[in-house]
Amino acid sequence: MLQQIAFIPQHQFHVLINFKNDERAVAVLPNEAGKFRVVDQGKVIAEVNFDKNRSNVVCSRGKLGAYVMAQLANQIKNHYAS
């Protein structure tokens, strides 16, 4: 049986993302497997995998534009660099 790895709300952080028409703070919830759930105004808009070697994210669920994905990758990298 596959074990579900839960996202950890206690470790969430917020990032400011510039969507084409507006700029909003979204919550990013990590899990122990290196995936991140992106929540905007209470709605899960994507789940992404972060590649530490290339500093980019790949959407595993949901659809975000390339511009948003680049911002998200940069914000996740900066969050864990400090």
C-alpha atoms as one frame of an Amber mdcrd trajectory, in Angstrom:
protein
   0.000   0.000   0.000   1.305   3.459  -0.901   1.817   5.808   1.990   0.417
   9.296   1.588   2.838  12.023   2.547   0.873  14.905   3.995   1.463  18.551
   3.315   2.499  20.376   6.468   0.478  23.543   7.169   2.792  24.475  10.055
   5.681  24.882   7.566   3.773  26.957   5.054   5.153  30.229   3.807   3.648
  32.997   1.716   5.031  34.444  -1.493   3.989  37.378  -3.628   3.287  36.300
  -7.207   2.592  38.664 -10.083  -0.188  37.131 -12.163  -0.700  38.985 -15.439
  -3.551  41.160 -14.184  -2.727  41.443 -10.490  -0.277  40.638  -7.752  -1.362
  38.287  -4.950   0.128  36.544  -1.954  -0.213  32.774  -2.222   0.489  30.154
   0.426   3.025  27.417  -0.307   2.728  24.220   1.736   5.656  21.792   1.550
   5.691  18.081   2.227   8.567  15.781   3.133   8.803  14.362  -0.393   9.784
  17.723  -1.927   6.408  18.629  -3.376   4.701  21.938  -2.783   0.998  22.737
  -2.780   0.181  26.263  -3.968  -2.962  27.776  -2.438  -4.557  31.019  -3.605
  -7.447  32.427  -1.561  -8.242  29.026  -0.033  -8.192  27.137  -3.344  -5.414
  24.756  -4.385  -4.239  26.050  -7.755  -1.297  23.681  -8.277   1.041  21.089
  -6.864   4.638  21.390  -7.989   7.907  19.522  -7.660  10.987  21.664  -7.041
  14.224  20.579  -8.722  17.030  21.865  -6.473  19.753  21.188  -9.067  18.144
  23.274 -11.788  16.194  25.657  -9.512  12.950  25.177 -11.368   9.511  23.798
 -10.664   7.445  21.289 -12.590   3.675  21.212 -12.232   2.377  17.817 -11.221
  -1.221  18.986 -10.795  -2.909  22.142 -12.013  -1.732  24.562 -14.637   0.314
  27.696 -14.101   1.861  29.894 -16.762   5.611  29.856 -17.386   5.987  33.363
 -15.939   4.240  32.343 -12.705   6.248  29.095 -12.515   9.532  31.024 -12.825
   8.506  33.376 -10.004   7.446  30.455  -7.850  10.757  28.634  -8.418  12.688
  31.747  -7.454  10.594  32.303  -4.309  10.965  28.669  -3.159  14.726  28.783
  -3.765  15.031  32.053  -1.819  12.928  30.725   1.047  15.169  27.719   1.603
  18.426  29.629   1.021  17.954  31.689   4.185
